Amino acid sequence: MSGFGTAVESGVRLLRSLPRRRADVEEARGTAAAWAAAHPQLEPQLVVDVRPGTPVVDYDLLLTHPDGGTVALSAPDEDGVPWLIDHSTHWAAGQLVSVDDVHLSVAQALTMLRSLSRRDVTPYEEIVDQCLIIAEVQGDDAPLDDAELQTVADEFRRGRGLIGRAATLAWLADVGMSPAMFESYIVGIARRRRFRQRKESELASAYLAAHRADFDRVRALWVVSPEKCTAATPQELLALVPGLREAEVTIDVRRARDLPAELVDEAGTSAGTVVGPLPHGGGFFTGAVLEREPAGDDPETLAAAGRAAFDEWLAERRRRATIQWHWS
């Protein structure tokens, strides 16, 4: 066999020996560089293809032929289709977004949208958040018990008014999901839900200790009216309420952090302080905290702190993530 033929055979063995996980690409490059150093006359180049939506990668080895030109070696396993053929379209065709190492297709995003429920963020933000959580649960093969899956499935059906088997099967037919696909979809939701619950529990105590005042229970009154509503004390504001016309009057018990932004932003969460009148839409906002009860360490308060802590953790992950939308 000629020297070039021997090098080709060696190059094929090299390709077949390289690790095919995304996390091991640098190791593969190092192995290929050592091989290239032993065959400098061939000017070898390793080409790496990162498959969308999977941790698997493919390789080609480019060699300079002694008589001129370049020879490309591929040694795919599995179906034996070279990646240049298998991925002849742009790698991001059909892909909607990449968030770090998670790649989401348009079809996956449309499916995901069926379970998004937060109203305080845009669909774009929530899709990114879900990708970040998917990254956290990758490799989680801990079994889900029937109760977990049943709870998620029941919540999903109730949220869409799917009462009974017939209604659920009709909905699946309408959206083009088989029962097996639906089961897999519910498993994914359940794994993300379990991660969130675990993370919330992990973060709750420290977050509550650092933000305890935010979780005080307060009874507050606020008025949104077309004209300025002036009062020096909560009692004066209460006395004005019966005479207000075309005004939205609310008396509610909430945690301090969940009060209207006008009350929180104006440091009006101390009982007895009247805030306003402040410009609000086309009218004015006036409000006051009537009573305030310090937060305890009860399960309900810890659960609320855990949710807030998780949202903060997720927002930080979103800020640090590499996000690429594939619009074209």
C-alpha positions in Angstrom: 0.0 0.0 0.0 1.3 3.5 -0.9 2.2 6.0 1.8 -0.9 8.0 1.1 -3.1 4.9 1.3 -1.5 3.9 4.6 -2.2 7.4 5.9 -5.9 7.2 4.8 -6.3 3.9 6.6 -4.7 5.4 9.7 -7.0 8.5 9.3 -10.1 6.3 9.2 -8.9 4.6 12.4 -8.4 8.0 14.0 -12.0 9.1 13.1 -13.5 5.9 14.4 -11.6 6.4 17.7 -12.7 10.0 18.4 -15.3 10.5 21.2 -18.6 11.7 19.7 -20.0 13.7 22.6 -20.1 17.5 22.5 -18.3 17.7 25.9 -15.4 15.8 24.5 -14.7 17.8 21.4 -11.5 19.4 22.8 -10.2 16.0 23.6 -10.9 14.9 20.0 -9.1 18.0 18.7 -6.1 17.2 20.8 -6.0 13.6 19.5 -6.3 14.8 15.9 -3.6 17.4 16.4 -1.2 14.6 17.6 -2.1 12.6 14.5 -1.6 15.6 12.3 1.9 16.2 13.8 2.9 12.7 12.6 1.6 13.4 9.0 2.6 17.0 8.3 2.9 16.4 4.5 -0.8 15.8 4.4 -1.7 19.1 6.1 -4.6 17.4 8.0 -7.6 19.4 9.2 -10.3 18.0 11.5 -13.8 19.3 10.8 -16.4 19.1 13.6 -20.1 19.1 13.0 -22.3 19.7 16.1 -25.7 18.2 15.5 -28.7 20.4 16.5 -30.7 19.2 19.5 -28.3 16.4 20.5 -25.0 16.1 22.4 -23.6 13.9 19.5 -21.0 15.3 17.1 -19.6 14.1 13.8 -16.1 14.5 12.2 -14.5 14.7 8.8 -10.7 14.6 8.2 -9.4 16.7 5.3 -6.1 15.6 3.7 -4.0 17.2 1.0 -3.4 14.6 -1.8 0.2 14.2 -3.0 -1.0 14.9 -6.6 -3.0 18.0 -5.6 -6.5 18.6 -4.3 -8.1 17.6 -1.0 -9.5 14.2 0.1 -12.2 14.3 2.7 -12.6 11.2 5.0 -15.8 10.4 6.9 -16.3 7.5 9.1 -19.9 7.7 10.5 -21.2 5.0 12.8 -24.8 4.0 13.2 -26.6 4.5 9.9 -23.5 5.1 7.9 -24.7 8.4 6.3 -22.0 11.1 6.2 -23.1 14.2 8.0 -22.5 16.4 4.9 -25.4 14.4 3.3 -27.4 13.9 6.5 -27.3 17.6 7.2 -27.2 19.0 3.7 -29.5 21.9 4.7 -28.4 24.6 7.1 -27.8 23.1 10.5 -30.4 25.4 12.1 -33.1 24.6 9.6 -36.2 24.0 11.7 -34.5 25.3 14.8 -36.0 28.1 16.8 -33.5 29.0 19.5 -30.3 27.8 21.0 -29.7 28.4 24.7 -26.2 27.4 25.7 -26.2 23.7 24.7 -29.9 23.2 24.4 -31.3 23.5 20.9 -35.1 23.9 20.5 -36.9 23.2 17.3 -40.0 25.0 16.1 -42.1 21.9 16.7 -40.7 21.5 20.2 -41.4 25.2 21.0 -45.0 24.9 19.7 -45.5 21.9 22.0 -43.9 23.7 24.9 -46.2 26.7 24.4 -49.1 24.5 25.4 -47.8 24.3 29.0 -46.5 27.8 29.5 -48.6 29.7 32.1 -46.6 32.6 33.5 -48.2 36.0 32.7 -45.3 38.2 34.0 -42.9 37.3 31.2 -43.0 37.2 27.4 -43.3 33.9 25.6 -39.7 34.4 24.4 -38.4 34.7 27.9 -40.4 31.7 29.1 -39.2 29.5 26.2 -35.6 30.5 27.2 -36.3 29.7 30.8 -37.7 26.3 29.9 -34.5 25.6 27.9 -32.4 26.5 30.9 -34.5 24.1 33.0 -34.2 21.4 30.4 -30.4 21.7 30.6 -30.7 21.2 34.3 -32.7 18.0 34.0 -30.7 16.4 31.2 -29.3 13.1 32.4 -32.0 12.9 35.1 -33.2 9.3 34.8 -34.6 9.0 38.3 -38.0 7.3 38.0 -41.2 9.3 38.3 -43.9 7.7 40.3 -47.5 7.4 39.0 -48.7 10.0 41.4 -46.3 12.7 40.0 -47.3 11.9 36.5 -51.0 11.8 37.3 -50.8 15.2 39.0 -49.1 16.8 36.0 -51.5 15.2 33.6 -54.6 16.3 35.6 -53.4 19.8 35.9 -52.7 20.0 32.2 -56.1 18.7 31.3 -57.9 20.9 33.8 -56.1 24.0 32.4 -57.6 23.2 29.0 -61.0 22.1 30.1 -60.4 18.5 29.0 -62.9 16.6 31.1 -62.8 12.9 30.5 -61.0 10.5 28.2 -63.0 11.4 25.1 -62.3 15.1 25.3 -58.6 14.4 25.9 -58.4 12.1 22.9 -60.2 14.6 20.7 -57.7 17.3 21.7 -54.8 15.0 21.0 -56.2 14.4 17.5 -56.7 18.1 16.9 -53.0 19.0 17.8 -51.6 15.9 16.1 -50.2 14.2 19.2 -50.4 10.4 19.7 -51.0 9.1 23.2 -47.3 8.0 23.4 -46.2 11.5 22.4 -48.5 13.0 25.1 -47.1 10.6 27.7 -43.5 11.7 26.8 -44.6 15.3 26.9 -46.1 14.9 30.4 -42.9 13.1 31.6 -40.9 16.1 30.4 -43.1 18.6 32.3 -43.0 16.4 35.4 -39.2 16.3 35.4 -38.9 20.1 35.0 -41.6 20.5 37.8 -39.7 18.2 40.1 -36.4 20.1 39.5 -38.2 23.4 40.2 -39.7 22.1 43.5 -36.4 20.8 44.6 -34.6 24.1 43.8 -37.3 26.2 45.5 -37.0 24.1 48.6 -33.2 24.4 48.5 -33.2 28.2 48.2 -36.3 29.2 50.3 -34.8 29.6 53.8 -31.8 31.7 52.8 -34.0 33.9 50.6 -36.6 34.5 53.3 -33.9 35.4 55.8 -32.5 38.0 53.4 -35.9 39.4 52.3 -38.1 38.8 55.3 -39.9 42.2 55.1 -41.0 41.4 51.6 -43.1 38.5 52.9 -45.0 40.4 55.6 -48.7 40.0 55.4 -50.4 43.4 54.8 -53.9 44.6 54.4 -53.9 47.5 52.0 -56.3 50.0 50.4 -55.7 51.6 47.0 -57.8 53.7 44.8 -57.4 54.4 41.0 -59.6 57.4 40.0 -59.9 59.9 37.2 -59.3 62.8 39.6 -56.8 63.3 42.4 -57.9 61.6 45.7 -56.2 63.5 48.6 -56.0 62.1 52.1 -53.4 62.4 54.9 -54.3 59.1 56.7 -55.7 55.7 55.8 -58.8 56.7 57.8 -59.4 59.8 55.7 -58.9 57.6 52.6 -61.4 55.1 53.8 -63.9 57.9 54.6 -63.6 59.1 50.9 -64.3 55.7 49.4 -68.1 55.8 49.6 -68.2 59.2 47.7 -65.8 58.2 44.9 -67.3 57.9 41.5 -65.8 56.1 38.5 -63.1 54.9 40.8 -61.6 51.4 41.2 -61.3 50.7 45.0 -59.5 47.7 46.3 -59.0 46.4 49.8 -56.9 43.3 49.9 -54.6 41.2 52.0 -51.3 40.4 50.2 -47.6 39.9 50.9 -45.7 43.1 50.9 -43.8 42.2 47.7 -47.1 41.6 45.9 -48.6 45.0 46.5 -49.1 47.4 43.5 -45.8 48.8 42.4 -46.9 52.3 43.3 -47.1 51.3 47.0 -43.8 49.4 47.0 -41.8 51.9 44.9 -42.8 54.8 47.1 -41.8 53.0 50.3 -45.4 53.1 51.3 -45.5 49.6 52.9 -45.4 50.9 56.4 -48.8 50.8 58.1 -50.4 54.3 58.2 -48.5 55.9 55.3 -50.6 57.2 52.5 -49.0 57.2 49.0 -50.2 59.5 46.3 -52.0 60.8 44.4 -49.6 59.5 41.7 -50.1 59.6 37.9 -51.5 56.2 36.9 -52.6 55.6 33.3 -55.1 58.3 32.5 -55.9 58.9 36.2 -54.3 58.8 39.7 -53.3 56.2 42.2 -53.7 56.7 46.0 -53.1 53.9 48.5 -52.1 53.0 52.0 -51.2 49.9 54.1 -53.8 49.5 56.9 -52.2 46.7 58.8 -49.0 44.8 58.7 -48.1 41.3 60.1 -44.4 40.2 60.2 -43.6 37.2 58.2 -43.0 33.9 60.0 -41.3 30.6 59.0 -44.6 28.8 58.2 -44.7 26.5 55.2 -46.9 28.9 53.1 -44.4 31.7 53.6 -41.4 29.5 52.9 -43.1 28.3 49.7 -43.6 31.9 48.6 -40.0 32.7 49.3 -38.9 29.6 47.4 -40.9 30.7 44.3 -39.3 34.2 44.5 -35.8 32.7 45.0 -36.3 30.4 42.0 -37.4 33.3 39.8 -34.3 35.2 40.8 -32.1 32.2 40.2 -33.6 31.7 36.7 -33.3 35.4 35.8 -29.6 35.2 36.6 -29.2 32.1 34.5 -30.9 33.8 31.7 -28.6 36.8 31.9 -25.5 34.5 31.8 -26.9 32.2 29.0 -25.8 32.4 25.4 -29.0 32.8 23.4 -29.4 32.6 19.7 -32.7 32.9 17.9 -32.6 31.2 14.4 -35.0 33.5 12.5 -33.3 33.0 9.2 
